[in-house]
Amino acid sequence: MISLAASGSVQEMTGLVGFAARAIESLGAWGVGLFTLIETVFPPIPSEVILPLAGFLTRQGSMNIILVIITSTLGAYLGALLLYGIAARLGLERSIRLLSKLPLVDREDFEKSADWFERHGKSAIFFGRLFPGVRSLISLPAGAERMNLATFSIFTIAGSGLWNSLLIGLGALLGTQHALVEQYSRYLNYAVYAAVAAVIVWLIVRSIRRRRNTTD
């Protein structure tokens, strides 16, 4: 009965939010883990959208909230470990040159993460997981510096687990008000569309400006 109610609630959600919710519901908790792994390696895919929706679905009975927290944290850790390994093998500069070729990713993002690590040391691995823009890329300087893998793993899992739990918990709280979510899902879609468009425009404009500066 719970899953049927959950499915009905999700089916009534429209637009991008509804599509994302149905995709997460279909993939389940391990799909959420896959999303967070991809988001860690490819930062423009936002966990701020995926994880609250996953938390919402746990309140609808579609998934177990503890399993979602575990799988999302595991995905984030595996993604961080991949970036750590790339930087450990190639070095920081070669890693930045390679990964900055990804669409809508700027070299400056990598350099800011490297500066953050240089200023804050090992603690940057934990606290960096709580800040968008630093959360994923902080693994690169850690790998390049061959930071102790056990320490890196503990700080990464702790920081990612805290961040993921907060976002999933917020979504779960929202899930208790699913009637309001359904009622205002159209406006929520507008907000998501506007946010995505603003981010893309900002990234494109920044990329164009940087190209002009290099040619001047």
ChimeraX commands (.cxc) that place a marker at each C-alpha (Angstrom):
marker #1 position 0.00,0.00,0.00 radius 0.5
marker #1 position 2.82,2.41,0.87 radius 0.5
marker #1 position 4.64,1.88,-2.41 radius 0.5
marker #1 position 1.43,2.37,-4.36 radius 0.5
marker #1 position 0.81,5.63,-2.53 radius 0.5
marker #1 position 4.37,6.71,-3.15 radius 0.5
marker #1 position 4.12,5.92,-6.85 radius 0.5
marker #1 position 0.92,7.89,-7.13 radius 0.5
marker #1 position 2.47,10.85,-5.34 radius 0.5
marker #1 position 5.50,10.85,-7.64 radius 0.5
marker #1 position 3.40,10.42,-10.79 radius 0.5
marker #1 position 1.52,13.60,-9.91 radius 0.5
marker #1 position 4.74,15.62,-9.88 radius 0.5
marker #1 position 5.36,17.32,-13.21 radius 0.5
marker #1 position 8.21,18.77,-15.25 radius 0.5
marker #1 position 11.92,18.34,-14.51 radius 0.5
marker #1 position 11.31,17.68,-10.81 radius 0.5
marker #1 position 8.81,14.95,-11.60 radius 0.5
marker #1 position 11.11,13.39,-14.19 radius 0.5
marker #1 position 14.04,13.34,-11.76 radius 0.5
marker #1 position 11.87,11.92,-8.96 radius 0.5
marker #1 position 10.58,9.12,-11.18 radius 0.5
marker #1 position 14.11,8.32,-12.40 radius 0.5
marker #1 position 15.39,8.09,-8.82 radius 0.5
marker #1 position 12.41,6.00,-7.76 radius 0.5
marker #1 position 13.04,3.58,-10.65 radius 0.5
marker #1 position 16.77,3.25,-9.97 radius 0.5
marker #1 position 16.39,2.92,-6.21 radius 0.5
marker #1 position 18.95,3.54,-3.48 radius 0.5
marker #1 position 21.86,2.17,-5.50 radius 0.5
marker #1 position 20.90,4.49,-8.34 radius 0.5
marker #1 position 21.25,7.39,-5.92 radius 0.5
marker #1 position 24.75,6.13,-5.14 radius 0.5
marker #1 position 25.54,6.10,-8.86 radius 0.5
marker #1 position 24.25,9.67,-9.21 radius 0.5
marker #1 position 26.51,10.88,-6.40 radius 0.5
marker #1 position 29.52,9.08,-7.87 radius 0.5
marker #1 position 28.93,10.82,-11.22 radius 0.5
marker #1 position 28.32,14.16,-9.48 radius 0.5
marker #1 position 31.62,13.85,-7.61 radius 0.5
marker #1 position 33.60,13.34,-10.82 radius 0.5
marker #1 position 31.46,15.67,-12.97 radius 0.5
marker #1 position 30.54,18.60,-10.68 radius 0.5
marker #1 position 27.86,20.31,-12.87 radius 0.5
marker #1 position 25.44,17.49,-11.94 radius 0.5
marker #1 position 24.13,18.83,-8.60 radius 0.5
marker #1 position 23.62,16.65,-5.53 radius 0.5
marker #1 position 21.52,19.55,-4.23 radius 0.5
marker #1 position 18.78,18.36,-6.59 radius 0.5
marker #1 position 19.21,14.59,-6.46 radius 0.5
marker #1 position 19.58,14.00,-2.71 radius 0.5
marker #1 position 16.60,16.03,-1.45 radius 0.5
marker #1 position 14.41,14.22,-3.99 radius 0.5
marker #1 position 15.77,10.90,-2.73 radius 0.5
marker #1 position 14.97,11.98,0.82 radius 0.5
marker #1 position 11.47,12.93,-0.28 radius 0.5
marker #1 position 10.97,9.46,-1.73 radius 0.5
marker #1 position 12.08,7.78,1.48 radius 0.5
marker #1 position 9.16,9.45,3.24 radius 0.5
marker #1 position 6.84,8.15,0.55 radius 0.5
marker #1 position 7.99,4.59,1.24 radius 0.5
marker #1 position 9.92,4.11,-2.00 radius 0.5
marker #1 position 13.34,3.71,-0.37 radius 0.5
marker #1 position 14.98,3.20,2.99 radius 0.5
marker #1 position 16.56,6.43,4.24 radius 0.5
marker #1 position 19.51,4.71,5.95 radius 0.5
marker #1 position 20.34,2.77,2.79 radius 0.5
marker #1 position 20.09,5.96,0.71 radius 0.5
marker #1 position 22.54,7.74,3.04 radius 0.5
marker #1 position 24.93,4.78,2.86 radius 0.5
marker #1 position 24.81,4.39,-0.93 radius 0.5
marker #1 position 25.08,8.12,-1.60 radius 0.5
marker #1 position 28.08,8.38,0.73 radius 0.5
marker #1 position 29.66,5.32,-0.86 radius 0.5
marker #1 position 29.17,6.84,-4.31 radius 0.5
marker #1 position 30.73,10.12,-3.19 radius 0.5
marker #1 position 33.68,8.27,-1.66 radius 0.5
marker #1 position 34.31,6.16,-4.77 radius 0.5
marker #1 position 34.19,9.28,-6.95 radius 0.5
marker #1 position 36.61,11.05,-4.61 radius 0.5
marker #1 position 38.88,8.01,-4.63 radius 0.5
marker #1 position 38.90,8.04,-8.44 radius 0.5
marker #1 position 39.99,11.69,-8.52 radius 0.5
marker #1 position 42.57,11.00,-5.79 radius 0.5
marker #1 position 44.00,8.14,-7.89 radius 0.5
marker #1 position 44.15,10.24,-11.06 radius 0.5
marker #1 position 46.07,13.01,-9.31 radius 0.5
marker #1 position 48.35,10.56,-7.50 radius 0.5
marker #1 position 49.29,9.00,-10.83 radius 0.5
marker #1 position 49.44,12.06,-13.09 radius 0.5
marker #1 position 50.29,14.84,-10.66 radius 0.5
marker #1 position 48.23,17.97,-10.01 radius 0.5
marker #1 position 49.06,19.96,-13.13 radius 0.5
marker #1 position 48.44,17.13,-15.60 radius 0.5
marker #1 position 45.24,16.18,-13.78 radius 0.5
marker #1 position 43.95,19.74,-13.98 radius 0.5
marker #1 position 44.76,19.94,-17.70 radius 0.5
marker #1 position 42.94,16.67,-18.31 radius 0.5
marker #1 position 39.82,17.32,-16.25 radius 0.5
marker #1 position 39.42,20.99,-17.19 radius 0.5
marker #1 position 38.53,19.76,-20.70 radius 0.5
marker #1 position 35.17,18.58,-19.34 radius 0.5
marker #1 position 32.24,20.71,-20.56 radius 0.5
marker #1 position 31.44,23.75,-18.39 radius 0.5
marker #1 position 34.33,23.03,-16.02 radius 0.5
marker #1 position 36.89,25.78,-15.60 radius 0.5
marker #1 position 40.56,25.48,-14.68 radius 0.5
marker #1 position 40.06,28.10,-11.99 radius 0.5
marker #1 position 37.75,25.73,-10.09 radius 0.5
marker #1 position 40.59,23.21,-9.77 radius 0.5
marker #1 position 43.08,25.88,-8.77 radius 0.5
marker #1 position 40.76,27.19,-6.04 radius 0.5
marker #1 position 40.48,23.70,-4.60 radius 0.5
marker #1 position 44.27,23.34,-4.66 radius 0.5
marker #1 position 44.61,26.68,-2.83 radius 0.5
marker #1 position 42.00,25.57,-0.29 radius 0.5
marker #1 position 43.98,22.38,0.39 radius 0.5
marker #1 position 47.23,24.30,0.67 radius 0.5
marker #1 position 45.75,26.72,3.22 radius 0.5
marker #1 position 43.81,24.25,5.37 radius 0.5
marker #1 position 45.73,21.01,4.98 radius 0.5
marker #1 position 44.11,17.70,5.89 radius 0.5
marker #1 position 41.05,19.36,7.47 radius 0.5
marker #1 position 40.17,20.68,3.98 radius 0.5
marker #1 position 39.18,17.14,3.00 radius 0.5
marker #1 position 36.45,17.08,5.65 radius 0.5
marker #1 position 35.24,20.68,5.51 radius 0.5
marker #1 position 35.64,20.93,1.74 radius 0.5
marker #1 position 32.92,18.30,1.31 radius 0.5
marker #1 position 30.43,20.82,2.69 radius 0.5
marker #1 position 31.11,23.51,0.07 radius 0.5
marker #1 position 29.86,23.32,-3.53 radius 0.5
marker #1 position 32.67,23.94,-6.01 radius 0.5
marker #1 position 35.27,22.56,-3.60 radius 0.5
marker #1 position 33.49,19.38,-2.53 radius 0.5
marker #1 position 34.51,17.26,-5.51 radius 0.5
marker #1 position 37.78,18.77,-6.63 radius 0.5
marker #1 position 39.51,18.83,-3.24 radius 0.5
marker #1 position 40.48,15.19,-3.89 radius 0.5
marker #1 position 42.94,16.24,-6.61 radius 0.5
marker #1 position 45.49,18.11,-4.46 radius 0.5
marker #1 position 45.13,15.41,-1.80 radius 0.5
marker #1 position 46.04,12.76,-4.36 radius 0.5
marker #1 position 48.86,14.81,-5.85 radius 0.5
marker #1 position 50.34,15.24,-2.36 radius 0.5
marker #1 position 49.89,11.50,-1.68 radius 0.5
marker #1 position 47.92,12.24,1.48 radius 0.5
marker #1 position 47.62,9.20,3.74 radius 0.5
marker #1 position 44.86,7.14,2.14 radius 0.5
marker #1 position 43.29,6.04,5.44 radius 0.5
marker #1 position 43.07,9.66,6.65 radius 0.5
marker #1 position 41.73,10.77,3.28 radius 0.5
marker #1 position 39.10,8.03,3.37 radius 0.5
marker #1 position 37.95,8.79,6.92 radius 0.5
marker #1 position 37.67,12.54,6.30 radius 0.5
marker #1 position 35.95,12.02,2.94 radius 0.5
marker #1 position 33.39,9.56,4.28 radius 0.5
marker #1 position 32.70,11.73,7.34 radius 0.5
marker #1 position 32.31,14.96,5.36 radius 0.5
marker #1 position 30.33,13.42,2.51 radius 0.5
marker #1 position 28.14,11.49,4.94 radius 0.5
marker #1 position 27.31,14.67,6.84 radius 0.5
marker #1 position 26.52,16.64,3.66 radius 0.5
marker #1 position 24.43,13.85,2.17 radius 0.5
marker #1 position 22.55,13.28,5.43 radius 0.5
marker #1 position 21.64,16.97,5.62 radius 0.5
marker #1 position 20.29,17.07,2.06 radius 0.5
marker #1 position 18.48,13.74,2.34 radius 0.5
marker #1 position 17.08,14.75,5.74 radius 0.5
marker #1 position 15.75,18.01,4.32 radius 0.5
marker #1 position 14.06,16.09,1.53 radius 0.5
marker #1 position 12.58,13.65,4.04 radius 0.5
marker #1 position 11.14,16.53,6.06 radius 0.5
marker #1 position 9.64,17.91,2.87 radius 0.5
marker #1 position 8.21,14.47,2.19 radius 0.5
marker #1 position 5.87,14.81,5.16 radius 0.5
marker #1 position 4.25,17.66,3.23 radius 0.5
marker #1 position 3.82,15.83,-0.07 radius 0.5
marker #1 position 0.42,17.41,-0.66 radius 0.5
marker #1 position 2.04,20.84,-0.70 radius 0.5
marker #1 position 4.84,19.57,-2.93 radius 0.5
marker #1 position 2.31,18.33,-5.45 radius 0.5
marker #1 position 0.36,21.58,-5.25 radius 0.5
marker #1 position 3.40,23.77,-5.81 radius 0.5
marker #1 position 5.50,21.44,-8.00 radius 0.5
marker #1 position 4.94,23.72,-10.98 radius 0.5
marker #1 position 6.57,26.63,-9.16 radius 0.5
marker #1 position 9.32,24.33,-7.93 radius 0.5
marker #1 position 10.00,23.41,-11.55 radius 0.5
marker #1 position 10.23,27.08,-12.48 radius 0.5
marker #1 position 12.77,27.60,-9.71 radius 0.5
marker #1 position 14.84,24.61,-10.84 radius 0.5
marker #1 position 14.74,25.69,-14.49 radius 0.5
marker #1 position 15.81,29.22,-13.54 radius 0.5
marker #1 position 18.63,27.97,-11.32 radius 0.5
marker #1 position 19.95,25.56,-13.96 radius 0.5
marker #1 position 19.76,28.23,-16.68 radius 0.5
marker #1 position 21.52,30.78,-14.47 radius 0.5
marker #1 position 24.35,28.38,-13.67 radius 0.5
marker #1 position 24.83,27.40,-17.32 radius 0.5
marker #1 position 24.80,31.03,-18.49 radius 0.5
marker #1 position 27.27,32.01,-15.77 radius 0.5
marker #1 position 29.64,29.15,-16.68 radius 0.5
marker #1 position 29.46,29.98,-20.40 radius 0.5
marker #1 position 30.02,33.71,-19.83 radius 0.5
marker #1 position 32.94,32.98,-17.53 radius 0.5
marker #1 position 34.49,30.65,-20.11 radius 0.5
marker #1 position 34.11,33.28,-22.88 radius 0.5
marker #1 position 35.70,35.97,-20.70 radius 0.5
marker #1 position 38.64,33.74,-19.87 radius 0.5
marker #1 position 39.22,32.96,-23.55 radius 0.5
marker #1 position 39.18,36.67,-24.38 radius 0.5
marker #1 position 41.65,37.40,-21.59 radius 0.5
marker #1 position 44.06,34.75,-22.88 radius 0.5
marker #1 position 43.92,36.14,-26.42 radius 0.5
marker #1 position 44.41,39.80,-25.37 radius 0.5
marker link #1:1,2 radius 0.2
marker link #1:2,3 radius 0.2
marker link #1:3,4 radius 0.2
marker link #1:4,5 radius 0.2
marker link #1:5,6 radius 0.2
marker link #1:6,7 radius 0.2
marker link #1:7,8 radius 0.2
marker link #1:8,9 radius 0.2
marker link #1:9,10 radius 0.2
marker link #1:10,11 radius 0.2
marker link #1:11,12 radius 0.2
marker link #1:12,13 radius 0.2
marker link #1:13,14 radius 0.2
marker link #1:14,15 radius 0.2
marker link #1:15,16 radius 0.2
marker link #1:16,17 radius 0.2
marker link #1:17,18 radius 0.2
marker link #1:18,19 radius 0.2
marker link #1:19,20 radius 0.2
marker link #1:20,21 radius 0.2
marker link #1:21,22 radius 0.2
marker link #1:22,23 radius 0.2
marker link #1:23,24 radius 0.2
marker link #1:24,25 radius 0.2
marker link #1:25,26 radius 0.2
marker link #1:26,27 radius 0.2
marker link #1:27,28 radius 0.2
marker link #1:28,29 radius 0.2
marker link #1:29,30 radius 0.2
marker link #1:30,31 radius 0.2
marker link #1:31,32 radius 0.2
marker link #1:32,33 radius 0.2
marker link #1:33,34 radius 0.2
marker link #1:34,35 radius 0.2
marker link #1:35,36 radius 0.2
marker link #1:36,37 radius 0.2
marker link #1:37,38 radius 0.2
marker link #1:38,39 radius 0.2
marker link #1:39,40 radius 0.2
marker link #1:40,41 radius 0.2
marker link #1:41,42 radius 0.2
marker link #1:42,43 radius 0.2
marker link #1:43,44 radius 0.2
marker link #1:44,45 radius 0.2
marker link #1:45,46 radius 0.2
marker link #1:46,47 radius 0.2
marker link #1:47,48 radius 0.2
marker link #1:48,49 radius 0.2
marker link #1:49,50 radius 0.2
marker link #1:50,51 radius 0.2
marker link #1:51,52 radius 0.2
marker link #1:52,53 radius 0.2
marker link #1:53,54 radius 0.2
marker link #1:54,55 radius 0.2
marker link #1:55,56 radius 0.2
marker link #1:56,57 radius 0.2
marker link #1:57,58 radius 0.2
marker link #1:58,59 radius 0.2
marker link #1:59,60 radius 0.2
marker link #1:60,61 radius 0.2
marker link #1:61,62 radius 0.2
marker link #1:62,63 radius 0.2
marker link #1:63,64 radius 0.2
marker link #1:64,65 radius 0.2
marker link #1:65,66 radius 0.2
marker link #1:66,67 radius 0.2
marker link #1:67,68 radius 0.2
marker link #1:68,69 radius 0.2
marker link #1:69,70 radius 0.2
marker link #1:70,71 radius 0.2
marker link #1:71,72 radius 0.2
marker link #1:72,73 radius 0.2
marker link #1:73,74 radius 0.2
marker link #1:74,75 radius 0.2
marker link #1:75,76 radius 0.2
marker link #1:76,77 radius 0.2
marker link #1:77,78 radius 0.2
marker link #1:78,79 radius 0.2
marker link #1:79,80 radius 0.2
marker link #1:80,81 radius 0.2
marker link #1:81,82 radius 0.2
marker link #1:82,83 radius 0.2
marker link #1:83,84 radius 0.2
marker link #1:84,85 radius 0.2
marker link #1:85,86 radius 0.2
marker link #1:86,87 radius 0.2
marker link #1:87,88 radius 0.2
marker link #1:88,89 radius 0.2
marker link #1:89,90 radius 0.2
marker link #1:90,91 radius 0.2
marker link #1:91,92 radius 0.2
marker link #1:92,93 radius 0.2
marker link #1:93,94 radius 0.2
marker link #1:94,95 radius 0.2
marker link #1:95,96 radius 0.2
marker link #1:96,97 radius 0.2
marker link #1:97,98 radius 0.2
marker link #1:98,99 radius 0.2
marker link #1:99,100 radius 0.2
marker link #1:100,101 radius 0.2
marker link #1:101,102 radius 0.2
marker link #1:102,103 radius 0.2
marker link #1:103,104 radius 0.2
marker link #1:104,105 radius 0.2
marker link #1:105,106 radius 0.2
marker link #1:106,107 radius 0.2
marker link #1:107,108 radius 0.2
marker link #1:108,109 radius 0.2
marker link #1:109,110 radius 0.2
marker link #1:110,111 radius 0.2
marker link #1:111,112 radius 0.2
marker link #1:112,113 radius 0.2
marker link #1:113,114 radius 0.2
marker link #1:114,115 radius 0.2
marker link #1:115,116 radius 0.2
marker link #1:116,117 radius 0.2
marker link #1:117,118 radius 0.2
marker link #1:118,119 radius 0.2
marker link #1:119,120 radius 0.2
marker link #1:120,121 radius 0.2
marker link #1:121,122 radius 0.2
marker link #1:122,123 radius 0.2
marker link #1:123,124 radius 0.2
marker link #1:124,125 radius 0.2
marker link #1:125,126 radius 0.2
marker link #1:126,127 radius 0.2
marker link #1:127,128 radius 0.2
marker link #1:128,129 radius 0.2
marker link #1:129,130 radius 0.2
marker link #1:130,131 radius 0.2
marker link #1:131,132 radius 0.2
marker link #1:132,133 radius 0.2
marker link #1:133,134 radius 0.2
marker link #1:134,135 radius 0.2
marker link #1:135,136 radius 0.2
marker link #1:136,137 radius 0.2
marker link #1:137,138 radius 0.2
marker link #1:138,139 radius 0.2
marker link #1:139,140 radius 0.2
marker link #1:140,141 radius 0.2
marker link #1:141,142 radius 0.2
marker link #1:142,143 radius 0.2
marker link #1:143,144 radius 0.2
marker link #1:144,145 radius 0.2
marker link #1:145,146 radius 0.2
marker link #1:146,147 radius 0.2
marker link #1:147,148 radius 0.2
marker link #1:148,149 radius 0.2
marker link #1:149,150 radius 0.2
marker link #1:150,151 radius 0.2
marker link #1:151,152 radius 0.2
marker link #1:152,153 radius 0.2
marker link #1:153,154 radius 0.2
marker link #1:154,155 radius 0.2
marker link #1:155,156 radius 0.2
marker link #1:156,157 radius 0.2
marker link #1:157,158 radius 0.2
marker link #1:158,159 radius 0.2
marker link #1:159,160 radius 0.2
marker link #1:160,161 radius 0.2
marker link #1:161,162 radius 0.2
marker link #1:162,163 radius 0.2
marker link #1:163,164 radius 0.2
marker link #1:164,165 radius 0.2
marker link #1:165,166 radius 0.2
marker link #1:166,167 radius 0.2
marker link #1:167,168 radius 0.2
marker link #1:168,169 radius 0.2
marker link #1:169,170 radius 0.2
marker link #1:170,171 radius 0.2
marker link #1:171,172 radius 0.2
marker link #1:172,173 radius 0.2
marker link #1:173,174 radius 0.2
marker link #1:174,175 radius 0.2
marker link #1:175,176 radius 0.2
marker link #1:176,177 radius 0.2
marker link #1:177,178 radius 0.2
marker link #1:178,179 radius 0.2
marker link #1:179,180 radius 0.2
marker link #1:180,181 radius 0.2
marker link #1:181,182 radius 0.2
marker link #1:182,183 radius 0.2
marker link #1:183,184 radius 0.2
marker link #1:184,185 radius 0.2
marker link #1:185,186 radius 0.2
marker link #1:186,187 radius 0.2
marker link #1:187,188 radius 0.2
marker link #1:188,189 radius 0.2
marker link #1:189,190 radius 0.2
marker link #1:190,191 radius 0.2
marker link #1:191,192 radius 0.2
marker link #1:192,193 radius 0.2
marker link #1:193,194 radius 0.2
marker link #1:194,195 radius 0.2
marker link #1:195,196 radius 0.2
marker link #1:196,197 radius 0.2
marker link #1:197,198 radius 0.2
marker link #1:198,199 radius 0.2
marker link #1:199,200 radius 0.2
marker link #1:200,201 radius 0.2
marker link #1:201,202 radius 0.2
marker link #1:202,203 radius 0.2
marker link #1:203,204 radius 0.2
marker link #1:204,205 radius 0.2
marker link #1:205,206 radius 0.2
marker link #1:206,207 radius 0.2
marker link #1:207,208 radius 0.2
marker link #1:208,209 radius 0.2
marker link #1:209,210 radius 0.2
marker link #1:210,211 radius 0.2
marker link #1:211,212 radius 0.2
marker link #1:212,213 radius 0.2
marker link #1:213,214 radius 0.2
marker link #1:214,215 radius 0.2
marker link #1:215,216 radius 0.2
view
